């Protein structure tokens, strides 16, 4: 501003109105500097906010992923184990017990009907397999030992009793036990009772395991509820952060637009300054030409003064000659008067010469007066030329200083344009980075939503 004020004070008298208006436009430079300062502060705050948002986004992402993965694994593994264990145990026990007992019951019915060739086809090594093997061995022994009809009837009664026991057990009454006797059916009843005891223990263990599975399912349900609340909280936080980042992105776009406009204004100011600098250079050149012309004219006027001095000297010589001629004519007239008649014509000539000398004296006097006037005016002109030369030199020096000021202003405008351009580019980069953060937060929000859905599905599965 000081340089601009000095320039306007020193050169406002010689500038054209459009040039002065152009100089006033340089006020855009101050605006560019102010925009640069404010933008630097805004950029610092934006960068701090971006760093904070990125840290929060990373923490939310890591926490959400970790919690979601751990709790999802726990819920899924627990639910899977519970479902598989309960289903497998129930299915295997039901199938094993139902099919095995039913098959033995069918074989027993066939044997009770008199078909002693029927055998139980159970190949397992457990109690049911042992019972089936004992039942088959009993049928083998019955086939060998039954000789009479009474023995067969007794055996059939004992077999019917065993069949009734098997039927009641097959209906689910595991409290029944077979009567242990000394005959072959006693061994079968003892084996069947042993199988029922072991099977009862197994069912108690299954009941206890089912209770523990129910407790685990309750814990999994509580965990799923907590996971749902956590996922909902993360989704809400992500949405709020996303809105804040979207607002920040909009602000950054506005800052980028403002910086672009400032850059364009700085470029226009630079162009106007360059035109002013060129105009000043042309003015300096014109004033240097004027100074050279004035110096030439001053030299010519000084030469004219010197010539007028020479003319004055010549006029002085002519005046001296006229005085001497007048004196000689006077002497000649005196001599002619002394000569009488003979000198009359010579007296006329002498009188004419005297008159001519007087005319010459008068003319030289007029010329001398004119030469004095010319000398006076020449001296005045020389003084005026010297003053004009000094004024032109002063104006030329002022124009040179103005050119230097314009050069400095041009450099300032160039730096302002570069700063504004850098601000615009930085704003674009920061806008891109902010949009990337917004996309990342959208991904985090999507992940939180997916976690919430998974938690709901897990809770529904456990329920």
C-alpha positions in Angstrom: 0.0 0.0 0.0 2.9 2.4 0.7 4.4 1.6 -2.7 1.1 2.2 -4.4 0.6 5.6 -2.5 4.1 6.7 -3.5 3.5 5.7 -7.1 0.2 7.6 -7.2 1.7 10.7 -5.6 4.7 10.8 -8.0 3.0 9.9 -11.2 -0.7 10.8 -11.0 -0.1 14.0 -13.0 1.3 12.1 -16.0 -1.0 9.1 -16.0 -4.0 8.7 -18.2 -7.4 8.2 -16.4 -7.6 4.6 -17.6 -4.2 3.9 -16.2 -5.2 5.4 -12.8 -8.3 3.2 -12.8 -6.1 0.2 -13.6 -4.0 1.1 -10.6 -7.0 1.2 -8.4 -7.8 -2.3 -9.5 -4.6 -3.4 -7.9 -6.5 -3.4 -4.6 -7.3 -7.0 -5.6 -3.8 -7.8 -4.4 -4.7 -6.9 -0.9 -7.8 -9.0 -1.2 -5.7 -11.9 -2.4 -3.3 -11.6 0.5 -6.2 -11.4 2.9 -7.8 -14.4 1.3 -4.5 -16.3 1.5 -4.2 -15.5 5.3 -7.7 -16.5 6.1 -7.5 -19.6 3.9 -4.3 -20.7 5.6 -6.0 -20.6 9.0 -9.1 -22.4 7.5 -6.9 -25.0 5.9 -5.1 -25.7 9.2 -8.5 -26.1 11.0 -9.8 -28.3 8.1 -6.7 -30.5 8.2 -7.0 -31.0 12.0 -10.7 -31.9 11.6 -9.8 -34.3 8.7 -7.2 -36.0 10.9 -9.6 -36.3 13.7 -12.3 -37.7 11.4 -9.9 -40.2 9.9 -8.7 -41.3 13.4 -12.3 -41.7 14.6 -13.2 -43.5 11.4 -10.2 -45.9 11.8 -11.1 -46.5 15.4 -14.8 -47.1 14.6 -13.8 -49.4 11.7 -11.3 -51.4 13.7 -13.6 -51.6 16.8 -16.7 -52.4 14.8 -14.9 -55.1 12.8 -13.2 -56.6 15.8 -16.4 -56.7 17.9 -18.5 -57.9 15.0 -16.1 -60.6 14.1 -15.5 -61.8 17.7 -19.2 -61.7 18.7 -20.4 -63.1 15.4 -17.9 -66.0 15.7 -19.0 -66.6 19.3 -22.7 -66.5 18.5 -22.4 -68.6 15.4 -20.1 -71.2 16.9 -22.2 -71.4 20.1 -25.4 -71.6 18.2 -24.0 -74.1 15.7 -22.6 -76.3 18.5 -25.9 -76.1 20.4 -28.0 -76.9 17.4 -25.7 -79.6 16.1 -25.2 -81.2 19.5 -28.9 -81.2 20.4 -30.1 -82.3 17.0 -27.4 -85.0 16.6 -27.9 -86.4 20.1 -31.7 -86.4 19.8 -31.6 -87.8 16.3 -29.0 -90.5 17.0 -30.6 -91.5 20.2 -34.1 -91.6 18.8 -33.0 -93.4 15.7 -30.7 -95.7 17.6 -33.1 -96.6 20.3 -36.3 -96.6 18.2 -34.9 -98.6 15.3 -33.0 -101.1 17.5 -35.8 -101.7 20.0 -38.4 -101.8 17.3 -36.4 -104.3 15.3 -35.9 -106.5 18.4 -39.6 -106.2 19.2 -40.5 -107.4 15.6 -38.1 -110.3 15.9 -39.6 -111.2 19.3 -43.1 -111.0 17.9 -42.0 -113.4 15.1 -40.5 -115.7 17.7 -43.6 -115.5 19.8 -45.7 -116.4 16.8 -43.6 -119.6 16.5 -41.0 -118.5 14.1 -37.9 -119.6 16.0 -35.7 -119.0 12.9 -36.1 -115.2 13.2 -33.0 -113.4 14.3 -32.2 -109.8 15.3 -30.0 -108.0 12.8 -28.1 -105.6 15.0 -24.3 -105.3 14.4 -23.4 -102.5 16.9 -21.0 -103.2 19.8 -23.0 -101.3 22.4 -25.6 -102.5 24.9 -28.3 -102.8 22.2 -26.0 -104.9 20.1 -25.2 -107.1 23.2 -28.9 -107.4 23.9 -29.6 -108.4 20.3 -26.8 -110.9 20.4 -28.1 -112.4 23.6 -31.6 -112.5 22.1 -30.3 -114.3 19.1 -28.3 -116.7 21.3 -31.5 -117.3 23.3 -33.4 -118.1 20.2 -30.6 -120.5 19.2 -30.8 -122.3 22.5 -34.6 -122.3 22.4 -34.5 -123.9 19.0 -32.1 -126.6 20.3 -33.7 -127.2 23.7 -37.4 -126.9 23.0 -38.5 -130.5 22.7 -42.0 -130.6 23.9 -45.1 -128.5 23.5 -45.2 -127.6 27.2 -41.7 -126.2 27.0 -42.6 -124.2 23.9 -45.7 -122.8 25.7 -43.7 -121.8 28.7 -41.1 -120.2 26.5 -43.8 -118.4 24.6 -45.3 -117.0 27.8 -41.9 -115.8 29.0 -41.2 -114.4 25.5 -44.6 -112.6 25.6 -43.7 -111.1 28.9 -40.4 -109.9 27.5 -42.2 -108.6 24.5 -44.6 -106.6 26.7 -41.5 -105.2 28.5 -39.9 -104.2 25.3 -43.1 -102.6 24.0 -43.4 -100.5 27.2 -39.8 -99.5 27.0 -40.2 -98.6 23.3 -43.0 -96.2 24.3 -40.5 -94.3 26.5 -41.0 -95.8 29.9 -37.4 -96.4 30.9 -38.4 -97.2 34.5 -39.5 -100.8 33.6 -37.2 -103.7 34.3 -37.3 -107.3 33.2 -37.6 -110.2 35.8 -34.3 -112.0 36.2 -34.8 -115.7 36.5 -32.6 -118.7 36.4 -33.5 -119.7 32.9 -32.2 -118.3 29.6 -34.8 -115.5 29.7 -33.2 -114.4 33.0 -29.9 -113.7 31.2 -31.8 -111.8 28.5 -33.7 -109.8 31.1 -30.5 -109.1 33.0 -28.8 -107.9 29.8 -31.8 -105.8 28.9 -32.0 -104.3 32.4 -28.3 -103.4 32.2 -28.9 -101.7 28.8 -31.8 -99.8 30.3 -29.7 -98.6 33.2 -26.9 -97.4 31.0 -29.4 -95.8 28.6 -31.1 -94.0 31.5 -27.7 -92.6 32.6 -27.1 -91.5 29.0 -30.5 -89.8 28.9 -29.8 -88.0 32.1 -26.5 -86.8 30.7 -28.3 -85.7 27.6 -30.8 -83.9 29.7 -28.0 -82.1 31.6 -26.3 -81.2 28.3 -29.6 -79.9 27.0 -29.9 -77.7 30.1 -26.4 -76.4 29.6 -27.2 -75.8 26.0 -30.2 -73.8 27.0 -28.1 -71.7 29.4 -25.5 -71.1 26.7 -28.3 -70.2 24.3 -29.5 -67.6 26.9 -26.0 -66.2 27.2 -25.7 -66.1 23.4 -29.0 -64.3 23.2 -27.8 -61.7 25.7 -24.5 -61.4 23.8 -26.5 -61.0 20.5 -28.6 -58.2 22.2 -25.5 -56.4 23.3 -23.9 -56.8 19.8 -27.1 -55.4 18.3 -27.0 -52.4 20.6 -23.3 -51.9 19.9 -23.8 -52.2 16.1 -26.8 -49.7 16.3 -24.6 -47.3 18.2 -21.8 -47.6 15.7 -24.3 -47.1 12.8 -25.6 -44.0 14.5 -22.1 -42.6 15.1 -21.1 -43.4 11.6 -24.2 -41.6 10.2 -23.5 -38.5 12.3 -19.9 -38.5 11.3 -20.9 -39.0 7.7 -23.2 -35.9 7.9 -20.4 -33.9 9.4 -18.0 -34.9 6.7 -20.5 -34.2 4.0 -21.0 -30.7 5.4 -17.2 -30.3 5.5 -17.0 -31.5 1.9 -19.5 -28.8 0.9 -17.5 -26.2 2.8 -14.3 -27.3 1.1 -16.0 -27.1 -2.3 -17.0 -23.5 -1.5 -13.4 -22.7 -0.3 -12.1 -24.2 -3.6 -14.5 -22.0 -5.6 -13.5 -18.9 -3.6 -9.8 -19.8 -4.1 -10.4 -20.3 -7.8 -12.1 -16.9 -8.0 -9.2 -15.3 -6.0 -6.7 -16.9 -8.4 -8.6 -15.5 -11.4 -8.7 -12.0 -9.8 -5.0 -12.2 -9.1 -4.3 -13.2 -12.7 -6.4 -10.3 -13.9 -4.5 -7.9 -11.5 -1.2 -9.4 -12.8 -2.3 -8.7 -16.4 -3.4 -5.1 -15.5 -0.1 -4.5 -13.6 1.9 -5.8 -16.6 0.0 -3.4 -18.9 0.8 -0.5 -16.5 4.4 -1.5 -16.4 4.6 -1.5 -20.2 2.8 1.9 -20.3 5.4 3.3 -17.8 8.2 1.9 -19.8 6.8 3.6 -22.9 6.3 6.8 -20.9 10.0 6.7 -19.8 11.1 6.2 -23.3 9.0 9.1 -24.5 10.3 11.4 -21.8 13.9 10.3 -22.6 13.2 11.2 -26.2 11.7 14.6 -25.1 14.8 15.2 -22.9 17.1 14.5 -25.8 15.0 16.8 -28.1 15.1 19.6 -25.4 18.8 19.1 -25.0 19.3 19.4 -28.8 17.1 22.5 -28.9 19.0 24.0 -26.0 22.2 23.5 -27.8 20.8 25.1 -30.9 19.5 28.1 -28.9 22.9 28.4 -27.3 24.5 28.3 -30.7 22.1 31.0 -31.9 23.1 33.1 -28.9 26.8 32.7 -29.8 25.9 33.7 -33.4 24.1 36.8 -32.1 27.3 37.8 -30.2 29.2 37.4 -33.4 26.6 39.6 -35.2 27.0 42.2 -32.4 30.7 42.3 -32.9 30.2 42.7 -36.6 27.7 45.5 -36.1 30.1 47.2 -33.7 32.8 47.0 -36.4 30.4 48.4 -39.0 29.5 51.2 -36.5 33.1 52.0 -36.1 33.6 52.0 -39.9 30.6 54.3 -40.3 31.9 56.7 -37.7 35.3 56.8 -39.4 33.5 57.2 -42.8 31.5 60.1 -41.4 34.6 61.7 -40.0 36.4 61.3 -43.4 33.3 62.7 -45.2 33.4 65.7 -42.8 37.1 66.2 -43.5 36.5 65.9 -47.2 33.7 68.5 -47.1 36.0 70.9 -45.2 38.7 70.3 -47.8 36.2 70.7 -50.7 34.9 74.0 -49.2 38.5 75.2 -49.1 39.1 74.3 -52.7 36.4 76.7 -53.9 34.6 76.1 -57.2 36.8 73.2 -58.1 35.9 71.2 -55.0 32.1 71.9 -55.3 31.4 68.5 -56.9 33.6 66.7 -54.5 31.7 68.4 -51.6 28.5 67.0 -53.0 30.1 63.5 -53.0 31.4 64.0 -49.6 28.0 65.1 -48.3 26.4 62.0 -49.9 29.1 59.8 -48.2 28.4 61.6 -44.9 24.7 60.9 -45.2 25.4 57.3 -46.1 27.6 57.0 -43.1 24.9 58.5 -40.9 22.4 56.0 -42.3 24.8 53.2 -41.7 25.3 54.4 -38.2 21.6 54.5 -37.6 21.1 51.1 -39.2 23.9 49.6 -37.1 22.3 51.1 -34.0 19.0 49.5 -34.9 20.8 46.2 -35.6 22.6 46.5 -32.3 19.3 47.1 -30.5 17.7 44.1 -32.3 20.7 41.9 -31.5 20.5 42.9 -27.9 16.8 41.9 -27.9 17.7 38.6 -29.6 20.4 38.0 -27.1 18.1 38.7 -24.2 15.4 36.4 -25.6 18.0 33.8 -26.4 19.3 33.8 -22.9 15.7 33.5 -21.6 15.1 30.6 -24.0 18.3 28.9 -22.8 17.2 29.3 -19.2 13.8 28.0 -20.1 15.3 25.1 -22.0 17.6 24.3 -19.0 14.6 24.4 -16.7 12.6 22.2 -19.0 15.5 19.8 -19.3 15.7 19.6 -15.5 11.9 19.1 -15.3 12.1 16.4 -18.0 15.0 14.7 -16.2 13.0 14.9 -12.9 10.0 13.4 -14.7 12.1 10.8 -16.3 13.6 9.8 -12.9 10.1 9.8 -11.4 8.9 7.6 -14.3 11.9 5.3 -13.7 11.0 5.0 -10.0 7.4 4.4 -11.0 8.6 1.7 -13.3 10.5 0.1 -10.4 7.3 0.3 -8.3 5.3 -1.3 -11.1 8.0 -4.0 -11.3 7.7 -4.7 -7.6 3.9 -4.6 -7.9 4.1 -7.1 -10.8 6.3 -9.4 -8.7 3.8 -9.1 -5.8 0.9 -9.8 -8.2 2.8 -12.8 -9.6 3.4 -14.2 -6.2 -0.2 -13.6 -5.3 -1.4 -15.4 -8.4 0.9 -18.3 -7.6 -0.3 -18.4 -4.0 -3.9 -18.3 -5.1 -3.3 -21.0 -7.6 -1.6 -23.1 -4.9 -4.6 -22.5 -2.6 -7.0 -23.6 -5.4 -5.0 -26.7 -6.1 -4.7 -27.5 -2.3 -8.4 -26.9 -1.9 -9.2 -29.4 -4.8 -6.8 -32.0 -3.2 -8.4 -31.5 0.2 -11.9 -31.7 -1.3 -10.8 -35.0 -2.9 -9.4 -36.3 0.4 -12.6 -35.3 2.2 -14.7 -37.1 -0.3 -12.5 -40.2 0.2 -13.1 -39.9 3.9 -16.8 -39.6 3.3 -16.7 -42.8 1.1 -14.7 -44.6 3.9 -17.3 -43.6 6.5 -20.1 -44.8 4.2 -18.3 -48.1 4.0 -18.0 -48.2 7.8 -21.7 -47.3 8.0 -22.5 -50.2 5.6 -20.3 -52.5 7.7 -22.1 -51.4 10.9 -25.5 -52.0 9.2 -24.4 -55.4 8.0 -23.2 -56.2 11.6 -26.5 -55.1 12.9 -28.4 -57.3 10.5 -26.1 -60.3 11.4 -26.7 -59.7 15.1 -30.5 -59.6 14.5 -30.3 -62.8 12.5 -28.1 -64.4 15.2 -30.5 -63.3 17.9 -33.5 -64.7 16.0 -31.7 -68.0 15.4 -30.9 -68.3 19.1 -34.5 -67.5 20.0 
